[in-house]
């Protein structure tokens, strides 16, 4: 399959599922004009915590592009079959990274203040730490960029093929409602809240630019998705490279890059970091003392080790940039979709139908609402993408935590509701000013 055939195939699969008519040429143009580059604040189901999801209309698929197929396709934390102790060391680096994020004024005084989800491990994955997350995206174009543009690790940048040869790559396609399984998850709480979670907009621009989602896997779990193999030319590789500003539009360099890079090489940790990591990621069969004795050569623990944090001067500069421009710009991309319940539709005397009994205004949609919509859409097209191979590299069965028997004793009523079609930004200067 060549690139143009792959793109047409994905388009056809989206059209099959397009009950909202969002992907007709006219409506797609309106959607991109109204929502392009914006994010919807959606309640996760955990109190008033909200994730910031890329606004792309109905989310039919998530994608992952790779320059080649790796068997198995594992998160960076598990590549090379590391020992439990080696995994623990990487988890200590993640804890150091978490402390770094906590020192960033935008994280603490904007994201935490408004209860926007801070995906610490998803961010760590985007900035080079070894994690249990595989990057996914809601953008086919972004996935194709990563499939066709190789990474230059020496210079920490992406490039394009220019050897005059034809190249092959792979594209993984995930159905979000399936949550990395061959069947949909029906417990009412799993949509974008289980193995697949949104990273979306964060205090740092890289994940948002990539319309990022994360597939969270344990060491025993496998990627389960549909896969296409396709070929492309050097000219097509360069075209995607240029489309995203020579890669800089996706691989954005900011104040987090150098600090994250230093954490990936860190070998000396405080006992405080060790204890925090042991509490959160204790490896099976290890006591604290046993684990300390088993740490690899070169890894040391000390009573006091300075955390990698943003300095007072850096924090001041970050706040100045935020208040001068970045805060207003980011806040303008955060939308919400209000919705109302109603009692149904009735015929009026003039022959027109009108919605009656409108009540209960809600400020935000929830992941559970999106799941209900996804289930209704799936009924119309339950099949996987045409022509794709199903991949479950380790033949991992459906995880026990997801094998919940559905309650077939009664129907589930989905209340009638009306909601904003495009949503609107809602944060004022008072909301984003630090």
C-alpha positions in Angstrom: 0.0 0.0 0.0 1.4 3.4 -0.9 0.9 6.5 1.2 -2.0 8.0 -0.9 -3.9 4.7 -0.7 -3.4 4.6 3.1 -4.7 8.1 3.6 -7.7 7.3 1.4 -8.4 4.1 3.3 -8.4 5.9 6.7 -10.6 8.6 5.2 -13.1 6.0 4.0 -13.1 4.3 7.5 -13.9 7.6 9.1 -16.7 8.4 6.7 -18.3 5.0 7.6 -18.5 6.1 11.2 -19.4 9.8 10.5 -22.9 9.9 11.8 -22.4 13.5 12.8 -21.5 14.5 9.2 -18.4 16.2 10.5 -16.2 15.1 7.7 -18.2 16.3 4.7 -16.0 18.9 3.0 -18.0 21.9 4.1 -18.5 20.8 7.7 -14.8 19.7 8.0 -13.7 23.2 7.0 -16.1 24.8 9.5 -14.8 22.4 12.2 -11.2 23.2 11.5 -12.0 27.0 11.4 -13.9 26.9 14.7 -11.8 24.3 16.6 -8.4 23.9 15.0 -5.7 24.0 17.5 -8.1 24.1 20.5 -8.7 21.8 23.4 -11.9 20.9 25.3 -11.9 20.7 29.1 -13.7 17.4 29.9 -14.5 16.1 33.4 -12.6 12.8 34.0 -15.0 11.5 36.6 -12.6 12.1 39.5 -14.1 15.1 41.3 -13.7 18.3 39.3 -10.5 17.2 37.6 -10.6 18.0 33.8 -8.4 16.7 31.0 -7.8 19.0 28.0 -8.6 16.9 24.9 -7.7 18.0 21.3 -10.9 19.2 19.6 -11.1 17.1 16.4 -14.8 16.4 16.4 -15.8 12.8 17.1 -12.8 10.8 18.0 -13.0 7.7 15.8 -9.4 6.6 15.8 -6.0 7.2 17.5 -2.8 6.6 15.6 0.8 5.7 16.1 3.4 6.0 13.3 6.7 4.1 13.3 9.5 3.9 10.8 9.5 0.2 11.2 7.7 -2.6 13.0 9.2 -3.6 16.3 8.2 -7.0 17.8 7.1 -6.6 20.4 6.1 -3.0 20.4 7.0 -2.1 24.0 7.2 1.2 25.9 10.7 2.5 26.4 10.7 1.4 30.1 10.6 -2.3 29.2 12.8 -2.4 26.1 15.7 -4.7 26.4 14.0 -6.8 29.1 15.3 -4.8 32.1 15.3 -6.3 35.6 12.8 -5.0 38.2 15.7 -3.1 39.8 16.6 -1.4 36.6 12.9 -0.4 36.1 12.9 1.0 39.6 15.9 3.2 38.8 14.0 4.7 35.9 11.0 5.2 38.2 13.3 7.2 40.5 14.1 9.4 37.5 10.4 9.9 37.0 9.9 11.0 40.6 12.7 13.5 40.1 10.9 14.7 37.0 7.6 15.0 39.0 9.4 17.3 41.4 10.7 19.4 38.6 7.2 19.9 37.2 6.0 20.9 40.7 8.5 23.8 40.7 7.1 25.2 37.4 4.8 28.2 38.2 2.4 27.5 35.3 1.9 23.9 36.5 1.2 25.0 40.1 -0.6 28.3 39.6 -2.6 27.6 36.4 -3.1 23.9 35.8 -3.4 22.8 39.4 -5.5 25.9 40.2 -8.1 25.0 37.6 -7.9 21.3 38.2 -6.6 20.6 34.8 -5.0 17.1 34.6 -1.2 17.2 34.7 -0.1 13.9 33.1 3.4 13.6 34.7 4.3 10.3 33.0 2.9 11.4 29.7 5.0 14.5 29.8 8.1 12.5 30.9 7.6 10.3 27.8 7.5 13.4 25.5 10.7 14.7 27.0 12.9 11.6 26.7 12.5 9.7 30.0 11.9 6.0 29.9 8.2 5.3 30.8 5.5 2.8 30.5 3.7 4.9 27.9 3.5 4.6 24.2 2.7 7.8 22.3 -0.5 8.0 20.4 -2.1 10.9 18.5 -5.5 11.9 17.3 -3.9 13.4 14.2 -3.2 11.1 11.2 -0.9 13.8 9.8 1.2 13.8 13.0 1.4 10.0 13.1 2.5 10.0 9.4 5.2 12.5 10.2 6.7 10.2 12.9 6.4 7.2 10.6 8.2 8.9 7.7 10.7 11.3 9.4 13.5 9.5 11.3 14.8 10.8 14.6 18.4 12.1 14.8 19.4 11.3 18.4 22.8 13.0 18.1 21.2 16.3 17.4 17.9 15.7 19.1 15.8 16.5 16.0 13.9 14.9 13.2 15.0 14.8 9.6 13.7 13.3 6.3 14.8 10.6 3.9 16.9 11.9 1.0 18.6 8.8 -0.4 16.4 8.5 -3.5 14.9 5.2 -2.4 11.4 4.0 -1.5 10.9 3.4 2.2 8.4 1.4 4.3 6.8 2.3 7.5 3.9 1.2 9.7 0.8 2.9 11.1 -1.1 1.5 14.1 -4.8 2.4 14.4 -6.6 2.2 17.8 -10.3 2.4 18.4 -10.5 4.5 21.6 -13.6 2.7 22.9 -11.8 -0.6 22.8 -9.1 0.7 25.2 -6.3 -1.5 23.8 -8.5 -4.6 23.6 -10.3 -6.5 20.8 -13.7 -5.7 22.3 -15.2 -2.5 23.7 -15.0 -1.8 27.4 -18.6 -1.5 28.7 -18.2 -0.6 32.4 -19.1 3.1 31.9 -15.8 4.4 33.3 -13.1 3.2 30.9 -13.3 5.6 28.0 -10.0 7.5 27.9 -9.6 6.6 31.5 -8.1 3.1 31.4 -5.1 2.0 29.4 -5.5 4.8 26.9 -5.5 8.3 28.4 -5.3 11.8 26.9 -2.2 13.8 27.5 -3.5 16.8 25.5 -2.7 20.3 26.4 -0.1 20.7 29.2 2.0 23.5 30.6 4.6 22.6 27.9 3.6 22.9 24.2 5.1 19.7 22.8 2.2 17.2 23.8 -0.5 19.6 22.7 1.2 20.3 19.3 1.3 16.5 18.8 -2.4 16.1 19.8 -1.0 13.5 22.3 -2.6 10.5 24.0 -0.8 7.8 25.9 -1.1 4.0 25.9 -0.2 2.9 29.4 1.1 -0.7 29.6 2.5 -2.9 32.3 5.6 -5.1 31.6 3.3 -8.1 30.9 0.9 -6.3 28.6 1.0 -5.9 24.9 0.0 -3.3 22.3 -3.3 -4.5 20.7 -4.2 -2.6 17.6 -4.7 -2.7 13.9 -1.7 -2.1 11.7 -1.1 -1.0 8.1 2.2 -1.3 6.2 2.8 1.4 3.6 5.5 2.7 1.3 6.5 6.3 0.7 9.0 8.3 -1.4 11.7 10.6 -0.2 9.7 13.5 -1.7 6.7 12.5 0.6 9.0 12.3 3.6 10.4 15.8 2.9 6.8 17.1 2.4 5.8 16.0 5.9 9.0 17.4 7.3 8.3 20.8 5.8 4.6 20.6 6.8 5.6 20.7 10.4 8.2 23.5 10.2 11.2 21.1 9.6 10.0 19.1 12.6 10.2 22.0 15.0 6.4 22.4 15.0 6.1 19.1 16.8 9.5 18.6 18.5 9.3 21.9 20.4 12.3 23.0 22.4 11.5 24.8 25.6 12.7 25.3 29.2 12.0 21.7 30.1 14.2 20.0 27.5 17.7 20.5 29.1 16.5 19.7 32.6 14.7 16.6 31.5 17.8 15.5 29.6 19.9 15.8 32.7 17.4 13.7 34.7 17.7 10.9 32.1 21.4 10.7 33.0 21.1 11.1 36.8 22.8 8.4 38.9 22.9 9.9 42.4 19.5 10.2 44.2 18.4 11.3 47.7 17.0 8.8 50.2 13.8 11.0 50.0 13.5 10.2 46.2 14.2 6.5 46.9 11.5 6.4 49.6 8.9 8.2 47.5 9.6 5.9 44.5 9.5 2.8 46.8 6.1 3.9 48.1 4.7 4.4 44.6 6.5 1.7 42.5 7.6 -1.0 45.0 8.9 -4.0 43.0 7.4 -7.3 44.0 9.5 -9.3 46.4 11.7 -6.5 47.5 12.0 -4.8 50.9 13.6 -1.3 51.1 16.9 -2.7 52.4 17.1 -5.4 49.9 16.4 -3.0 47.0 19.1 -0.6 48.2 21.7 -3.5 48.2 20.6 -4.5 44.6 20.9 -1.1 43.0 23.1 -1.3 39.8 26.7 -0.2 39.8 27.0 3.5 39.5 23.6 4.2 41.1 24.1 5.9 44.5 21.9 7.1 47.4 22.8 10.1 49.5 21.1 11.9 52.4 21.0 15.2 50.5 20.9 15.6 46.8 19.6 18.8 45.3 16.5 18.3 43.2 16.4 19.4 39.6 14.1 22.3 39.7 13.5 25.7 38.1 15.5 28.3 39.9 14.0 31.5 41.3 15.3 33.5 38.4 13.9 31.0 35.9 10.5 31.0 37.6 10.5 34.8 37.4 11.3 34.7 33.7 8.6 32.0 33.1 6.0 34.1 34.9 6.9 37.2 32.9 6.6 35.4 29.5 3.3 33.8 30.7 1.7 37.1 31.8 3.0 39.0 28.7 1.8 36.6 26.1 1.8 32.8 26.6 -1.0 32.8 29.3 -3.5 34.7 27.1 -2.6 32.6 24.1 -3.0 29.2 25.9 -6.2 30.2 27.7 -7.7 31.2 24.4 -7.3 27.6 23.2 -9.1 26.0 26.1 -12.8 25.5 25.4 -15.8 24.0 27.2 -19.1 22.7 25.8 -22.0 23.6 28.0 -25.0 21.2 27.8 -28.5 21.0 29.1 -31.0 18.2 29.8 -34.4 18.4 28.3 -37.7 16.4 28.1 -37.7 15.6 24.4 -39.2 17.1 21.2 -42.8 18.0 20.6 -44.8 19.2 17.6 -46.0 22.8 18.0 -49.1 24.5 16.5 -47.1 25.9 13.6 -46.0 22.4 12.5 -42.5 22.8 13.8 -40.8 20.6 16.3 -39.4 22.2 19.4 -37.3 21.0 22.3 -39.2 21.2 25.5 -38.4 21.1 29.2 -34.9 22.5 29.0 -33.2 22.4 32.4 -30.0 21.7 34.4 -27.2 23.6 32.8 -23.9 21.8 33.0 -20.6 23.7 32.4 -18.5 20.8 31.1 -19.0 17.5 29.3 -17.6 14.3 30.9 -15.7 11.3 29.6 -18.7 9.2 30.5 -20.8 11.2 28.1 -18.2 10.8 25.4 -18.2 7.1 26.0 -22.0 6.9 25.5 -21.7 8.7 22.2 -18.8 6.3 21.1 -20.9 3.2 21.9 -23.8 4.5 19.8 -21.4 5.2 16.9 -19.8 1.8 17.2 -23.1 0.0 16.8 -23.3 1.5 13.3 -19.8 0.2 12.3 -18.5 -2.5 14.7 -15.8 -3.8 12.3 -12.1 -2.9 12.5 -10.4 -0.8 9.7 -10.6 -2.6 6.4 -7.4 -4.2 5.2 -5.5 -3.8 8.4 -3.7 -6.5 10.3 -4.6 -7.2 14.0 -1.6 -7.1 16.2 -1.3 -8.6 19.7 2.4 -9.4 19.8 2.5 -11.4 23.1 -1.0 -12.9 22.7 -2.0 -11.2 25.9 -5.6 -12.0 26.9 -8.0 -9.3 27.9 -6.8 -8.1 31.3 -8.7 -9.3 34.3 -9.5 -5.8 35.5 -11.5 -5.2 32.3 -13.3 -8.5 32.2 -16.3 -7.1 34.0 -19.6 -8.9 33.3 -22.1 -6.5 31.8 -25.3 -5.9 33.7 -28.0 -7.3 31.3 -30.8 -7.1 33.8 -32.0 -3.7 32.6 -31.6 -1.0 30.0 -29.4 2.0 30.6 -31.3 5.2 30.0 -29.4 7.9 28.3 -31.1 11.2 29.1 -32.0 13.6 26.3 -29.6 16.5 26.1 -28.5 19.4 24.0 -24.9 20.7 23.9 -22.8 23.4 22.3 -21.6 22.2 18.8 -18.2 23.9 18.9 -17.8 25.2 22.5 -16.3 28.4 23.5 -13.2 29.7 25.4 -14.2 30.6 28.9 -11.1 31.6 30.9 -10.7 35.4 31.7 -7.5 37.3 32.3 -8.2 36.9 36.1 -8.2 33.1 35.5 -4.9 32.8 33.8 -2.9 35.6 35.3 -0.1 34.5 37.6 
